[in-house]
Amino acid sequence: MEKLISCCGLDCAVCNARIATINDDDNLRKATAEEWQKQFNAPTIAPETINCTGCRVEGVKFSQCYQCEIRKCADNKGYVTCAECSDMETCQLVGAVFGYTQEARLNLLSLRN
């Protein structure tokens, strides 16, 4: 499967919000909302909010993606992803994502090569 790398390095192609949106899968929306409520201690995430086509793709975004400071930073600097930024390795914004999943960092590094 081809990767769809977000600004922060997450792979939108395997994100359940994107998969649910692309397949119009309400069961996956519900399961994702329940998982994210627990994972992110965010009881307000509802199944109807699980809609996203991907960070860098035209279309609907999950509410947190619209508000994402990393995405805003990349856009303000004219970057497609954080891979283009010389401060990526020391950045506290994207570093928070790397602390959650090193795959994001590796995805961004692969874009540099």
C-alpha distances in whole Angstrom, upper triangle without the diagonal:
4,6,9,12,15,19,19,16,14,11,11,8,9,13,15,17,14,13,17,17,15,16,20,20,23,23,19,21,24,23,21,24,26,24,24,28,28,26,27,30,30,32,32,28,28,26,27,26,22,21,18,16,15,18,17,17,20,21,22,21,22,26,25,23,26,28,26,28,25,24,27,28,25,27,30,30,28,25,21,20,22,21,24,26,29,29,26,27,30,29,30,28,24,26,26,22,22,25,23,19,19,16,16,19,17,14,17,19,16,16,20,20
4,7,10,13,16,17,14,13,9,10,7,10,13,15,17,14,14,17,18,15,17,20,21,24,24,21,22,25,24,22,25,27,25,24,28,29,26,27,31,30,32,32,28,29,26,27,25,22,20,17,15,13,15,15,14,18,19,20,20,21,25,24,21,24,26,24,26,23,21,25,25,22,23,27,26,24,21,18,17,19,18,20,23,26,27,23,25,28,27,28,26,22,24,25,21,21,24,22,19,19,15,15,17,15,12,15,16,13,13,17,17
4,6,9,13,13,10,9,6,7,6,8,11,14,15,12,13,17,17,15,17,20,21,23,24,20,21,24,23,20,23,25,23,22,25,26,23,24,28,27,29,29,26,26,25,25,23,20,19,16,13,11,12,12,13,16,18,19,18,19,22,21,18,21,23,20,22,19,18,21,22,19,20,24,23,22,18,15,14,16,15,18,20,23,23,20,21,24,23,24,22,19,21,21,17,17,20,19,16,15,12,11,14,12,9,11,14,11,11,15,15
4,7,10,11,9,8,5,5,5,8,10,13,13,11,12,15,15,14,16,19,20,22,23,20,20,23,22,19,21,24,22,21,24,25,23,23,26,25,28,27,24,24,23,23,21,18,16,13,10,8,9,8,9,13,14,15,14,16,19,18,15,17,19,17,19,16,15,18,19,16,17,21,20,19,16,12,11,14,14,16,19,22,22,19,21,24,22,23,20,17,20,20,16,17,20,18,16,16,13,11,14,13,10,11,14,12,11,15,16
4,7,8,5,6,5,6,8,10,11,14,14,12,14,18,17,17,19,21,22,24,25,21,21,24,23,20,22,24,22,20,24,25,22,21,25,24,27,27,23,25,24,24,21,19,17,14,12,9,8,8,10,14,16,16,15,16,18,17,13,16,18,15,16,13,12,16,16,13,15,18,18,16,13,10,8,10,10,13,15,18,18,15,17,20,18,19,17,14,16,17,13,14,17,16,14,14,11,8,11,11,7,8,11,10,9,12,14
4,5,5,5,6,6,9,11,11,14,13,12,15,17,16,17,20,21,22,24,24,21,20,23,22,19,20,23,21,18,22,23,20,19,23,22,25,24,21,23,22,22,19,17,16,12,11,7,5,6,9,12,14,14,12,13,15,13,10,13,14,11,13,10,8,12,13,10,12,15,15,14,11,8,7,9,10,12,14,17,17,14,16,18,16,17,14,11,14,15,11,13,16,15,13,14,12,9,11,12,9,9,13,13,11,14,17
4,6,8,10,10,13,15,14,17,16,15,18,21,19,20,23,24,25,27,28,24,23,26,25,21,22,25,23,20,23,24,21,20,23,23,26,25,22,24,24,24,21,19,18,14,14,10,7,7,11,14,16,16,13,14,16,13,10,12,13,10,10,7,6,9,9,7,9,12,12,11,8,6,4,6,8,10,11,14,14,11,14,16,13,14,11,9,12,13,11,12,16,15,14,14,13,10,11,13,10,8,12,13,11,13,16
4,6,9,10,14,14,13,17,16,16,19,21,21,21,24,25,26,27,27,24,23,25,24,20,21,24,21,18,21,22,19,17,21,21,24,24,21,24,24,24,21,19,19,16,16,12,9,11,14,17,18,18,15,15,16,13,11,13,13,10,10,7,7,11,10,9,12,14,14,14,11,10,6,6,8,11,11,14,13,9,12,13,11,12,9,6,9,10,7,9,12,12,11,11,10,7,8,11,9,8,11,13,12,13,17
4,6,9,11,12,12,16,16,15,17,20,20,20,23,25,25,26,27,23,22,25,24,20,22,24,21,19,22,23,19,19,22,22,26,25,23,25,24,25,22,20,19,16,15,12,10,11,14,18,19,19,16,16,18,16,13,16,17,13,14,10,11,14,14,12,14,17,16,16,13,11,7,7,8,11,12,15,14,11,12,15,13,14,12,9,11,12,8,9,12,12,9,9,8,4,6,8,5,5,9,10,9,12,14
4,6,9,9,9,12,13,12,14,17,17,18,20,22,21,23,23,19,19,21,20,16,18,20,17,16,19,20,16,16,20,20,23,23,20,22,21,22,19,17,16,14,13,10,9,11,13,17,18,17,14,14,16,14,12,15,16,13,14,12,12,15,16,14,16,19,19,19,16,13,10,11,12,15,16,19,18,14,15,18,16,16,14,10,12,12,8,9,12,10,8,9,7,5,8,10,7,9,12,12,12,15,17
4,5,6,7,11,12,10,12,15,15,15,17,19,19,21,21,18,18,21,19,16,18,20,18,17,20,21,18,18,22,22,24,24,21,22,21,22,19,16,16,13,12,9,9,11,12,16,17,17,14,14,17,16,13,17,18,15,17,15,14,18,18,16,18,21,21,20,17,14,12,13,14,17,18,21,21,17,18,21,19,20,17,14,16,16,12,13,16,13,11,12,9,7,11,11,8,10,13,12,12,16,17
4,5,5,8,9,7,9,12,12,12,14,16,16,18,19,15,15,18,17,14,16,19,17,15,19,20,18,18,21,20,23,22,18,19,18,19,16,13,12,9,8,5,7,9,10,13,13,13,11,11,15,14,11,14,16,14,17,15,13,17,18,17,18,21,21,20,17,14,13,15,16,18,20,23,23,19,21,23,21,21,18,16,18,17,14,15,18,15,14,15,12,11,14,14,11,13,16,16,15,18,20
4,6,8,10,7,7,11,11,10,12,15,15,18,18,15,15,19,17,15,18,20,18,17,21,22,20,20,24,23,25,24,21,21,19,20,18,15,13,11,9,8,10,11,11,14,14,15,14,14,18,17,15,18,20,18,21,19,17,21,22,20,21,24,24,23,20,16,15,18,18,21,23,26,26,22,24,26,24,25,22,19,21,21,17,18,20,18,16,17,13,13,16,16,12,15,18,16,16,19,20
4,6,9,8,7,10,12,11,13,15,14,17,16,13,14,17,15,12,16,17,15,15,19,19,17,18,22,21,23,23,19,20,18,19,18,14,14,12,11,10,12,14,14,17,17,16,15,14,18,17,15,19,21,19,22,19,19,22,23,22,23,26,27,25,22,19,18,19,20,23,24,27,27,23,24,26,25,25,22,19,21,20,16,17,19,16,14,15,12,12,16,15,13,16,19,17,18,21,22
4,5,5,6,9,10,11,12,14,13,15,15,11,11,14,13,9,12,15,12,12,15,16,14,15,18,18,19,19,16,16,15,16,14,11,11,9,10,8,11,13,13,16,15,14,12,11,14,14,12,16,18,16,19,17,17,20,22,20,21,25,25,25,22,19,17,19,20,23,24,27,26,23,24,26,24,23,20,18,20,18,15,16,18,15,13,16,13,13,16,17,14,17,20,19,19,22,24
4,5,5,6,8,10,10,11,10,11,11,7,8,10,9,6,10,12,10,10,14,15,14,15,18,17,18,18,14,14,12,13,12,8,9,9,10,11,13,16,15,17,16,14,13,11,14,14,14,17,19,18,21,20,19,22,24,23,24,27,29,28,25,22,21,22,24,26,28,30,29,26,27,29,27,26,23,21,22,21,17,19,20,17,16,19,16,16,20,20,18,20,23,23,23,26,28
4,6,5,6,9,10,10,10,10,11,8,7,10,10,7,9,12,11,10,13,15,14,15,17,15,16,16,12,12,10,11,9,5,6,6,8,9,11,14,13,15,13,11,9,8,11,12,11,14,16,16,19,19,17,20,23,22,22,25,27,26,24,21,20,22,23,26,27,30,29,26,27,29,26,25,22,20,22,20,17,20,21,18,18,20,18,17,21,22,19,21,24,24,23,27,29
4,5,5,6,8,9,10,12,13,10,10,13,13,11,13,16,15,14,17,19,18,18,21,19,20,19,15,15,13,13,12,8,7,5,5,6,10,12,11,12,11,10,9,9,13,13,12,14,17,16,20,19,17,20,22,21,21,24,26,24,22,19,18,21,22,24,26,29,29,25,27,29,26,26,23,21,23,22,18,21,22,19,18,21,18,17,20,21,18,20,23,22,21,25,26
4,5,5,6,8,8,11,11,8,9,12,12,10,13,16,15,15,18,20,19,19,22,21,22,21,17,16,13,14,13,10,9,8,8,10,13,15,13,15,14,13,12,12,16,17,15,18,21,20,23,22,20,24,26,24,24,28,29,28,25,22,21,23,24,27,29,32,31,28,30,32,29,29,26,24,26,24,21,23,24,21,20,22,19,18,22,22,19,22,25,23,23,27,28
4,6,5,5,5,7,8,6,6,9,10,9,11,14,14,14,16,19,18,19,21,19,19,18,15,13,10,11,11,7,7,8,9,11,15,17,15,16,14,12,12,11,15,16,16,18,20,20,24,23,22,25,27,26,26,29,31,30,28,24,24,26,27,30,31,34,34,30,32,34,31,30,27,25,27,25,22,25,26,22,22,24,22,21,25,25,23,25,28,27,26,30,31
4,5,5,7,9,11,9,8,12,13,11,13,16,16,16,18,21,20,20,23,20,21,19,15,14,11,10,10,7,5,6,7,10,13,15,13,13,10,9,10,10,13,15,14,16,19,19,23,22,20,23,26,24,24,27,29,27,26,23,23,25,27,29,30,34,33,30,32,34,31,30,27,25,28,26,23,25,27,24,23,26,23,22,25,26,23,24,28,27,26,29,31
4,6,8,11,13,11,11,15,16,14,16,19,19,19,21,24,23,23,26,24,24,23,19,18,15,14,14,11,9,8,7,10,14,15,12,13,11,11,12,13,17,18,17,18,21,21,25,24,22,24,27,25,25,28,30,28,26,22,23,25,26,28,30,34,34,30,33,34,32,32,28,26,29,28,24,26,28,25,24,26,23,22,26,26,22,24,27,26,25,29,30
4,5,9,11,9,10,14,14,14,16,19,19,19,22,24,23,24,26,24,24,23,20,18,14,14,15,12,11,11,11,14,17,19,16,16,14,14,15,15,19,21,19,21,24,24,28,27,25,28,30,29,28,32,33,31,29,26,26,29,30,32,34,37,37,33,35,37,35,34,31,29,31,30,27,29,30,27,26,28,25,24,28,28,25,27,30,28,28,31,32
4,6,9,9,9,12,13,13,15,17,18,18,20,23,23,24,25,23,23,21,18,15,12,11,13,10,9,11,11,15,18,20,17,17,14,13,14,14,17,20,19,20,23,24,28,27,25,28,30,29,29,32,34,32,31,27,27,30,31,33,35,38,38,35,37,38,36,35,32,30,32,30,27,30,31,28,27,30,27,26,30,30,27,29,32,31,30,34,35
4,6,5,6,9,10,11,12,15,15,16,18,20,21,22,23,21,21,20,16,14,10,11,13,10,10,12,13,16,19,21,19,20,17,15,16,15,18,20,20,22,24,25,28,28,26,29,32,31,30,34,35,34,32,29,28,31,32,34,36,39,38,35,37,38,36,35,32,30,32,30,27,29,30,26,26,29,26,26,29,30,27,29,32,31,31,34,36
4,5,5,6,9,10,10,12,14,15,16,19,20,21,22,19,18,17,14,11,7,8,11,9,10,13,15,18,21,23,21,21,18,16,16,15,17,19,20,21,24,24,28,28,27,29,32,32,31,34,36,35,34,31,30,32,34,36,37,40,39,36,38,39,36,35,32,30,32,30,27,30,30,27,27,30,28,27,31,31,29,31,34,33,33,37,38
4,5,5,6,9,10,11,12,14,15,17,18,20,21,19,18,18,15,12,9,11,13,11,13,15,17,19,22,25,23,24,21,19,19,17,19,21,21,23,25,26,29,29,28,31,34,33,33,36,38,37,35,32,31,33,34,37,38,41,40,36,38,39,37,35,32,31,32,30,27,29,30,26,26,29,27,27,31,31,29,31,34,33,34,37,38
4,5,5,6,8,10,10,12,14,15,16,17,19,18,17,17,14,12,9,11,12,9,11,13,15,16,19,22,21,22,19,17,16,14,17,18,19,21,23,23,27,26,25,28,30,30,30,33,35,34,32,29,28,29,31,33,34,37,36,33,34,35,33,32,29,27,29,26,23,26,26,22,22,25,23,23,27,27,25,27,31,30,30,33,35
4,6,5,6,9,10,10,12,14,15,16,17,15,15,14,10,8,5,7,8,5,8,11,13,15,18,21,19,20,17,14,14,11,14,15,16,18,20,20,24,24,23,26,28,28,28,31,33,32,30,27,27,28,30,32,33,36,35,32,33,34,32,30,27,26,28,25,23,25,26,22,22,25,24,23,27,28,25,27,31,30,30,33,35
4,5,5,6,9,10,11,13,14,15,16,14,13,13,10,7,5,8,10,8,11,14,17,18,21,24,23,24,21,18,17,14,16,17,18,20,22,22,26,26,26,28,31,31,31,34,36,35,33,31,29,31,33,35,36,39,37,34,35,36,33,32,29,28,29,26,24,27,27,23,23,27,25,25,29,30,28,30,33,33,33,36,38
4,6,5,6,9,10,11,12,14,15,14,13,14,11,10,8,11,12,10,13,15,18,19,21,24,23,25,22,19,18,15,17,18,19,22,23,23,26,26,26,28,31,30,31,34,36,35,33,30,29,30,32,34,35,38,36,33,34,35,32,30,28,27,28,25,22,25,24,21,21,24,23,23,27,28,26,28,31,31,31,35,36
4,5,5,6,8,10,10,12,13,12,12,13,9,9,7,11,10,7,11,12,15,15,17,21,20,22,19,17,15,12,14,14,15,18,19,19,22,22,22,25,27,27,27,30,32,32,29,27,25,26,28,31,31,34,32,29,30,31,29,27,24,23,24,21,19,21,21,18,18,21,20,20,23,25,23,25,28,28,28,31,33
4,5,5,6,9,10,10,11,9,9,9,6,6,5,9,8,7,11,13,16,17,18,22,22,22,20,17,15,11,12,13,15,17,18,18,22,22,22,24,27,27,27,30,32,32,30,28,26,27,29,32,32,35,33,30,31,32,29,27,24,23,25,21,20,22,22,19,20,23,22,22,25,27,25,27,30,30,30,33,35
4,6,5,7,9,10,10,9,8,10,8,8,8,12,12,11,14,16,20,20,21,25,25,26,24,20,18,15,16,16,18,20,21,21,24,25,25,27,29,30,31,33,35,35,33,31,29,29,32,34,34,37,35,32,32,33,30,28,26,25,26,22,21,23,23,19,20,24,23,23,26,28,27,29,32,32,32,35,37
4,5,5,6,8,10,10,10,12,10,11,11,14,13,11,15,16,19,19,20,24,24,26,23,21,18,15,16,15,17,20,20,20,23,23,23,26,28,28,29,32,33,33,31,29,27,27,29,32,32,34,32,29,29,30,28,26,23,22,23,20,18,20,19,16,17,20,20,20,23,25,24,26,28,29,30,32,34
4,5,5,6,7,7,8,10,7,9,10,13,11,10,13,14,17,17,18,21,22,23,21,18,16,12,13,12,14,17,17,16,19,19,20,22,24,25,26,28,30,30,28,26,24,24,26,29,29,31,29,26,27,27,25,23,20,20,20,17,15,18,17,14,15,19,19,18,21,23,22,24,27,27,28,30,33
4,6,6,5,4,5,7,6,8,10,13,12,12,15,17,20,20,20,24,25,26,24,20,18,14,14,13,16,18,18,18,20,21,22,24,26,27,28,30,32,33,31,29,27,27,29,32,32,34,32,29,29,29,27,24,22,22,22,19,18,21,19,16,18,22,22,21,25,27,26,27,30,31,31,34,36
4,6,5,7,7,11,10,12,13,17,16,15,18,20,23,22,23,26,27,29,27,24,21,17,17,16,18,21,20,20,22,23,24,26,28,29,30,32,33,34,32,31,28,28,30,33,32,34,32,29,29,29,27,24,22,22,22,18,18,20,18,15,17,21,21,21,24,26,26,27,30,31,32,34,36
4,6,8,10,12,11,14,15,18,16,15,18,18,21,20,20,24,25,27,25,23,19,16,16,14,17,20,19,18,20,20,21,24,25,26,27,29,31,32,29,28,25,24,27,30,29,31,28,25,25,26,24,21,19,19,18,15,14,16,15,11,13,17,18,18,20,22,22,24,26,27,28,31,33
4,5,9,10,10,13,15,17,15,14,17,18,21,19,19,23,24,26,24,21,18,14,14,12,14,17,16,15,17,18,19,21,22,23,25,27,28,29,27,26,24,23,25,28,27,29,27,24,24,24,22,19,17,17,17,13,13,16,14,11,14,18,19,18,20,23,22,23,26,28,28,30,32
4,6,9,9,13,15,18,16,16,19,20,23,22,22,26,27,28,27,23,20,17,16,14,17,19,17,17,19,20,22,23,25,26,28,29,31,32,31,29,27,26,29,32,31,32,30,27,27,27,24,21,20,20,20,16,16,19,17,15,18,21,22,21,24,26,26,27,30,31,32,34,36
4,5,6,10,12,15,12,13,16,18,21,21,20,24,25,26,24,20,17,14,13,11,15,16,15,16,18,20,21,22,24,25,26,28,30,31,30,28,26,26,29,31,30,33,30,28,28,28,25,22,20,20,21,17,17,20,19,16,19,23,23,22,25,27,27,27,30,32,32,34,37
4,6,8,11,13,12,13,17,19,23,23,23,27,27,28,25,22,19,15,14,14,17,19,18,19,21,23,24,25,27,29,29,31,33,34,33,31,30,30,32,35,34,36,34,31,32,32,29,26,24,24,25,21,21,24,23,20,22,26,26,25,28,31,30,31,34,35,35,37,40
4,6,10,11,10,12,15,17,21,21,21,25,25,25,23,19,17,13,11,12,15,16,16,17,20,22,22,23,26,27,27,29,32,32,31,30,29,29,32,34,33,36,33,31,32,32,29,26,23,24,25,22,21,25,24,21,24,27,27,26,29,31,30,30,34,35,34,37,40
4,7,8,7,8,11,14,17,18,18,22,22,22,20,16,14,10,9,10,13,14,14,16,19,20,20,22,24,25,26,28,30,30,29,27,26,27,29,32,31,34,32,29,31,31,28,25,22,23,24,21,19,23,22,19,21,25,25,23,26,28,27,28,31,32,32,34,37
4,5,5,7,10,14,17,18,20,23,23,23,19,16,14,11,11,13,15,16,17,18,22,23,23,24,27,28,28,30,32,32,31,29,28,29,32,34,34,37,35,32,34,34,31,29,26,26,27,24,23,26,26,22,24,27,27,25,29,31,29,30,33,34,33,36,39
4,5,5,9,12,15,17,19,22,21,21,18,15,14,11,12,14,16,17,18,20,23,24,23,25,28,28,28,31,33,33,31,29,28,29,32,34,34,37,36,33,34,35,32,30,27,27,28,25,23,26,27,23,24,27,26,25,29,30,28,30,33,33,33,36,38
4,6,7,11,14,16,18,21,20,19,16,12,12,10,11,14,15,16,18,19,23,24,23,24,27,28,27,30,32,32,31,28,28,29,32,34,34,38,36,33,35,36,33,31,28,27,29,27,25,28,28,25,26,29,28,26,30,32,29,30,34,34,33,36,38
4,6,9,12,14,15,18,18,17,14,10,9,7,7,10,11,12,14,16,19,20,19,21,24,24,24,26,29,28,27,25,24,26,29,30,31,34,33,30,32,32,29,27,24,24,26,23,21,25,25,22,23,27,25,24,27,29,27,27,31,31,30,33,36
4,7,10,12,14,17,16,16,13,10,9,6,8,10,11,13,15,16,19,20,18,21,24,23,23,26,28,28,26,24,23,24,27,29,30,33,31,29,30,31,28,27,23,23,25,22,20,23,24,21,21,24,23,21,25,26,24,25,28,28,28,31,33
4,7,9,11,14,13,13,10,7,6,5,8,11,10,12,14,15,19,19,17,19,23,22,21,24,27,26,24,21,21,23,26,27,28,32,31,28,30,31,28,27,24,23,25,23,21,24,25,22,22,25,23,21,25,26,23,24,28,27,26,29,32
4,6,8,10,9,10,7,5,4,5,9,10,8,10,13,13,17,17,14,17,20,19,18,22,23,22,21,18,18,20,22,24,25,29,28,25,27,29,26,25,21,20,23,21,19,21,23,21,20,23,20,18,22,23,20,21,24,24,23,26,28
4,7,8,6,7,6,6,6,8,12,13,10,12,15,15,18,17,15,17,20,18,18,21,23,21,19,16,16,19,21,22,24,28,27,25,27,29,26,26,22,21,24,23,20,22,24,22,21,23,20,18,21,22,19,19,23,22,21,24,26
4,6,5,8,8,8,7,8,12,12,9,11,14,13,16,14,12,15,17,15,15,19,20,18,16,13,13,16,17,19,21,24,24,21,23,25,22,23,19,17,20,19,16,19,21,19,18,19,17,15,18,19,15,16,19,19,17,20,23
4,6,8,9,9,7,9,11,10,7,9,11,10,12,11,8,11,13,11,11,15,16,15,13,10,10,12,15,16,17,21,21,18,21,22,19,19,16,14,18,17,14,17,20,18,17,18,16,13,16,18,14,14,18,18,16,19,21
4,7,9,11,9,12,14,14,10,11,14,12,14,12,9,12,13,11,10,14,15,13,11,8,9,12,14,14,16,20,20,18,21,23,20,21,18,16,19,20,17,19,22,21,19,20,18,15,17,18,15,14,17,17,14,17,20
4,6,9,9,12,15,15,12,12,16,15,17,16,12,15,17,14,13,17,18,16,14,11,12,16,17,18,20,24,24,22,25,27,24,25,21,19,23,23,20,22,25,23,22,23,20,18,20,21,17,17,20,19,17,20,22
4,7,9,12,15,16,13,12,16,16,18,18,14,15,18,16,14,18,19,17,16,13,15,19,20,21,23,26,27,25,28,29,26,27,23,22,26,25,23,25,28,26,25,26,24,21,24,24,21,20,24,23,20,23,26
4,7,10,12,14,12,11,15,16,19,18,15,17,20,18,16,20,22,20,19,16,18,21,23,23,25,29,29,27,30,31,28,28,24,23,27,26,23,26,28,26,25,27,25,22,25,26,23,23,26,26,23,26,28
4,7,9,12,10,9,13,14,17,18,15,16,19,19,17,20,22,21,20,18,19,21,24,25,26,29,29,27,29,30,27,27,23,22,26,24,22,25,27,24,24,26,24,22,25,26,23,23,27,27,25,28,30
4,6,8,6,6,10,11,14,14,12,13,17,16,15,18,21,20,19,16,16,19,21,22,23,27,26,24,26,27,24,23,19,19,22,20,18,21,23,21,21,23,22,19,22,24,21,21,24,25,23,26,28
4,6,5,7,9,10,14,14,13,15,18,18,17,20,22,22,21,18,18,20,22,24,24,28,26,24,26,27,23,22,19,18,21,19,17,20,21,19,19,22,21,18,21,23,21,21,25,25,24,27,29
4,5,5,7,9,12,14,13,14,17,18,17,19,22,22,21,20,19,20,23,25,25,28,26,24,26,27,23,22,18,18,21,19,17,21,22,20,21,24,23,20,23,25,23,23,27,28,26,29,31
4,5,5,6,9,11,10,12,15,16,16,18,20,21,20,18,17,18,21,23,22,25,23,21,23,23,20,18,14,15,17,15,14,17,18,16,18,20,20,17,20,23,21,20,24,25,24,26,29
4,5,5,9,9,8,10,13,13,13,15,17,17,16,15,14,15,18,20,20,23,21,19,22,22,19,18,14,14,17,15,13,17,18,16,17,19,19,15,18,21,18,18,22,22,21,23,26
4,6,9,10,8,9,12,13,12,14,17,17,16,15,15,17,20,21,21,24,23,21,24,24,20,19,15,16,19,18,16,20,21,20,21,23,22,19,21,24,21,20,24,25,23,25,28
4,6,9,8,8,11,13,12,14,16,17,17,17,16,16,20,21,20,23,21,20,22,22,18,17,13,14,17,15,15,19,20,19,20,22,22,19,21,24,22,21,24,26,24,26,29
4,5,5,6,9,10,11,12,14,15,15,14,13,13,17,18,17,20,18,16,19,18,15,14,10,11,14,12,12,15,16,16,17,19,19,15,17,20,18,17,21,22,21,22,26
4,5,5,6,9,10,10,12,14,13,14,13,12,16,16,15,17,15,14,17,16,12,11,7,9,12,11,12,15,16,16,18,19,19,16,17,20,19,17,20,22,21,22,25
4,5,5,6,9,10,11,12,11,11,9,8,12,13,12,14,12,11,14,13,10,10,6,6,10,10,10,12,14,15,15,16,16,13,13,17,15,13,16,19,17,18,21
4,5,5,6,9,10,11,9,9,8,9,12,13,12,16,15,13,16,17,13,14,10,10,13,13,12,15,17,17,17,18,18,14,15,18,16,14,17,19,17,18,21
4,6,5,6,9,10,10,11,11,11,15,14,13,17,15,15,18,18,14,14,11,12,15,15,15,18,20,20,20,21,21,17,18,21,19,17,20,22,19,20,24
4,5,5,6,9,8,10,10,9,12,12,10,13,12,11,15,14,11,12,9,10,13,14,14,16,19,19,20,20,20,17,17,20,18,15,18,20,18,18,22
4,5,5,6,5,6,6,6,10,9,8,12,11,11,14,15,12,14,11,10,14,15,14,16,19,20,19,19,19,15,15,18,16,13,16,17,15,15,19
4,5,5,6,7,9,10,13,11,11,15,15,14,18,19,15,17,14,14,17,18,18,19,22,22,22,23,22,18,19,21,19,16,19,20,17,18,21
4,5,8,10,11,11,14,13,12,15,14,15,18,18,15,17,14,15,18,19,19,21,24,24,24,25,24,21,20,23,21,18,21,23,20,20,23
4,6,9,10,10,12,10,9,11,12,13,16,16,14,16,14,14,17,19,19,20,23,24,24,23,23,20,19,21,20,16,18,20,17,17,20
4,7,9,10,12,9,10,13,14,14,18,19,17,19,17,16,19,21,20,22,25,25,25,24,23,20,20,21,19,16,18,19,16,16,19
4,5,7,8,6,7,11,12,12,15,17,15,17,15,14,17,19,18,18,22,22,21,21,20,16,16,18,15,12,15,16,12,13,16
4,7,8,7,10,13,15,13,16,18,16,18,16,14,17,19,17,18,21,21,20,19,18,15,15,16,13,11,14,14,11,12,15
4,5,6,8,11,12,10,13,15,13,15,13,10,14,15,13,14,18,18,16,16,15,11,11,13,10,8,11,12,9,10,14
4,5,5,8,9,6,9,11,9,12,10,8,11,13,12,12,15,16,15,14,14,10,9,12,10,7,9,12,10,10,14
4,6,8,9,7,9,12,11,14,13,10,12,15,13,13,16,17,16,14,13,10,9,10,9,5,6,9,6,6,10
4,7,9,8,11,13,13,16,15,13,15,18,16,16,20,21,19,18,17,14,12,14,12,9,10,11,9,7,11
4,5,5,9,10,9,13,12,11,13,16,15,15,18,20,19,17,18,15,13,15,14,10,11,14,12,10,14
4,6,8,9,9,13,14,12,13,17,17,16,19,21,20,18,19,16,13,15,16,12,12,15,13,11,14
4,6,6,6,10,10,10,10,14,15,14,16,19,18,17,18,15,13,15,16,12,13,16,15,13,17
4,6,5,9,9,7,8,11,11,10,13,15,15,13,14,12,9,12,12,9,10,13,12,11,15
4,6,9,10,8,7,11,12,10,12,15,14,12,14,12,9,11,13,10,10,14,14,13,15
4,6,9,9,7,11,12,11,12,15,16,14,17,14,12,15,16,14,14,17,17,16,19
4,6,6,6,9,10,10,12,14,15,14,16,14,12,15,16,13,14,18,17,16,20
4,6,5,6,9,10,10,13,14,14,17,14,13,17,17,15,17,20,20,20,23
4,5,6,8,9,10,12,13,14,16,13,12,16,16,14,16,19,19,19,22
4,5,5,6,9,10,11,11,12,9,9,12,13,11,13,16,15,16,19
4,5,5,6,9,10,10,12,10,9,12,13,12,13,17,17,17,20
4,5,5,7,9,10,13,11,11,14,15,14,16,19,19,20,23
4,5,5,6,8,9,7,8,12,12,12,14,16,17,18,21
4,5,5,5,8,6,6,9,11,10,12,14,16,16,19
4,6,7,10,9,9,12,14,14,15,18,19,20,22
4,7,9,9,10,13,14,15,16,18,20,21,23
4,5,6,8,9,11,12,14,15,17,18,20
4,5,5,6,9,10,11,12,15,16,17
4,5,5,6,9,10,10,13,15,16
4,5,5,6,9,10,11,13,15
4,5,5,6,9,10,11,13
4,5,5,6,9,10,11
4,5,5,7,9,10
4,5,5,7,9
4,5,5,7
4,5,5
4,5
4
